[in-house]
Amino acid sequence: MTSKSITELSTKDAPAPAPMPVFSRAIKANGMAQTFKNIVAILEAAGSDFTQIVKLNVYLKSYDDFGPMNGVYITHFGDPKPART
């Protein structure tokens, strides 16, 4: 049996999720963030998908993460890709 490592990601330098602090900003599980899977679930629940995203904000802790993030980004978005900051 493998052990699971699940950690809530937070920082005092960013506001708590609105409308109240009952949501997590992000969850890191076994060294991997769940972000894209969460976005897919939300979009599917709304009858939508990644092709309808027109803008995406990406927050990186280190510039060293830019290359790996681009690799994931490319696998999830077709052309035209959404605007990104």
MODELLER restraints for C-alpha pairs under 7 A, 6 or more apart:
rsr = mdl.restraints
at = mdl.atoms
rsr.add(forms.Gaussian(group=physical.xy_distance, feature=features.Distance(at['CA:4:A'], at['CA:30:A']), mean=5.94, stdev=0.5))
rsr.add(forms.Gaussian(group=physical.xy_distance, feature=features.Distance(at['CA:5:A'], at['CA:29:A']), mean=5.55, stdev=0.5))
rsr.add(forms.Gaussian(group=physical.xy_distance, feature=features.Distance(at['CA:5:A'], at['CA:30:A']), mean=4.96, stdev=0.5))
rsr.add(forms.Gaussian(group=physical.xy_distance, feature=features.Distance(at['CA:6:A'], at['CA:27:A']), mean=6.94, stdev=0.5))
rsr.add(forms.Gaussian(group=physical.xy_distance, feature=features.Distance(at['CA:6:A'], at['CA:28:A']), mean=5.80, stdev=0.5))
rsr.add(forms.Gaussian(group=physical.xy_distance, feature=features.Distance(at['CA:6:A'], at['CA:29:A']), mean=4.36, stdev=0.5))
rsr.add(forms.Gaussian(group=physical.xy_distance, feature=features.Distance(at['CA:6:A'], at['CA:30:A']), mean=6.41, stdev=0.5))
rsr.add(forms.Gaussian(group=physical.xy_distance, feature=features.Distance(at['CA:7:A'], at['CA:27:A']), mean=5.79, stdev=0.5))
rsr.add(forms.Gaussian(group=physical.xy_distance, feature=features.Distance(at['CA:7:A'], at['CA:28:A']), mean=5.25, stdev=0.5))
rsr.add(forms.Gaussian(group=physical.xy_distance, feature=features.Distance(at['CA:7:A'], at['CA:29:A']), mean=6.36, stdev=0.5))
rsr.add(forms.Gaussian(group=physical.xy_distance, feature=features.Distance(at['CA:8:A'], at['CA:24:A']), mean=6.52, stdev=0.5))
rsr.add(forms.Gaussian(group=physical.xy_distance, feature=features.Distance(at['CA:8:A'], at['CA:26:A']), mean=6.14, stdev=0.5))
rsr.add(forms.Gaussian(group=physical.xy_distance, feature=features.Distance(at['CA:8:A'], at['CA:27:A']), mean=4.70, stdev=0.5))
rsr.add(forms.Gaussian(group=physical.xy_distance, feature=features.Distance(at['CA:8:A'], at['CA:28:A']), mean=6.35, stdev=0.5))
rsr.add(forms.Gaussian(group=physical.xy_distance, feature=features.Distance(at['CA:9:A'], at['CA:25:A']), mean=6.36, stdev=0.5))
rsr.add(forms.Gaussian(group=physical.xy_distance, feature=features.Distance(at['CA:9:A'], at['CA:26:A']), mean=5.32, stdev=0.5))
rsr.add(forms.Gaussian(group=physical.xy_distance, feature=features.Distance(at['CA:9:A'], at['CA:27:A']), mean=5.72, stdev=0.5))
rsr.add(forms.Gaussian(group=physical.xy_distance, feature=features.Distance(at['CA:9:A'], at['CA:28:A']), mean=6.73, stdev=0.5))
rsr.add(forms.Gaussian(group=physical.xy_distance, feature=features.Distance(at['CA:10:A'], at['CA:25:A']), mean=6.40, stdev=0.5))
rsr.add(forms.Gaussian(group=physical.xy_distance, feature=features.Distance(at['CA:17:A'], at['CA:23:A']), mean=6.06, stdev=0.5))
rsr.add(forms.Gaussian(group=physical.xy_distance, feature=features.Distance(at['CA:17:A'], at['CA:24:A']), mean=6.86, stdev=0.5))
rsr.add(forms.Gaussian(group=physical.xy_distance, feature=features.Distance(at['CA:17:A'], at['CA:25:A']), mean=6.22, stdev=0.5))
rsr.add(forms.Gaussian(group=physical.xy_distance, feature=features.Distance(at['CA:27:A'], at['CA:33:A']), mean=6.07, stdev=0.5))
rsr.add(forms.Gaussian(group=physical.xy_distance, feature=features.Distance(at['CA:27:A'], at['CA:34:A']), mean=6.52, stdev=0.5))
rsr.add(forms.Gaussian(group=physical.xy_distance, feature=features.Distance(at['CA:28:A'], at['CA:34:A']), mean=6.75, stdev=0.5))
rsr.add(forms.Gaussian(group=physical.xy_distance, feature=features.Distance(at['CA:40:A'], at['CA:49:A']), mean=6.75, stdev=0.5))
rsr.add(forms.Gaussian(group=physical.xy_distance, feature=features.Distance(at['CA:43:A'], at['CA:49:A']), mean=5.22, stdev=0.5))
rsr.add(forms.Gaussian(group=physical.xy_distance, feature=features.Distance(at['CA:50:A'], at['CA:77:A']), mean=6.54, stdev=0.5))
rsr.add(forms.Gaussian(group=physical.xy_distance, feature=features.Distance(at['CA:53:A'], at['CA:82:A']), mean=6.06, stdev=0.5))
rsr.add(forms.Gaussian(group=physical.xy_distance, feature=features.Distance(at['CA:54:A'], at['CA:82:A']), mean=4.53, stdev=0.5))
rsr.add(forms.Gaussian(group=physical.xy_distance, feature=features.Distance(at['CA:54:A'], at['CA:83:A']), mean=6.07, stdev=0.5))
rsr.add(forms.Gaussian(group=physical.xy_distance, feature=features.Distance(at['CA:55:A'], at['CA:82:A']), mean=5.01, stdev=0.5))
rsr.add(forms.Gaussian(group=physical.xy_distance, feature=features.Distance(at['CA:55:A'], at['CA:83:A']), mean=4.58, stdev=0.5))
rsr.add(forms.Gaussian(group=physical.xy_distance, feature=features.Distance(at['CA:55:A'], at['CA:84:A']), mean=5.68, stdev=0.5))
rsr.add(forms.Gaussian(group=physical.xy_distance, feature=features.Distance(at['CA:56:A'], at['CA:82:A']), mean=6.50, stdev=0.5))
rsr.add(forms.Gaussian(group=physical.xy_distance, feature=features.Distance(at['CA:56:A'], at['CA:83:A']), mean=6.22, stdev=0.5))
rsr.add(forms.Gaussian(group=physical.xy_distance, feature=features.Distance(at['CA:56:A'], at['CA:84:A']), mean=4.83, stdev=0.5))
rsr.add(forms.Gaussian(group=physical.xy_distance, feature=features.Distance(at['CA:56:A'], at['CA:85:A']), mean=6.54, stdev=0.5))
rsr.add(forms.Gaussian(group=physical.xy_distance, feature=features.Distance(at['CA:57:A'], at['CA:84:A']), mean=5.77, stdev=0.5))
rsr.add(forms.Gaussian(group=physical.xy_distance, feature=features.Distance(at['CA:57:A'], at['CA:85:A']), mean=4.98, stdev=0.5))
rsr.add(forms.Gaussian(group=physical.xy_distance, feature=features.Distance(at['CA:58:A'], at['CA:85:A']), mean=6.17, stdev=0.5))
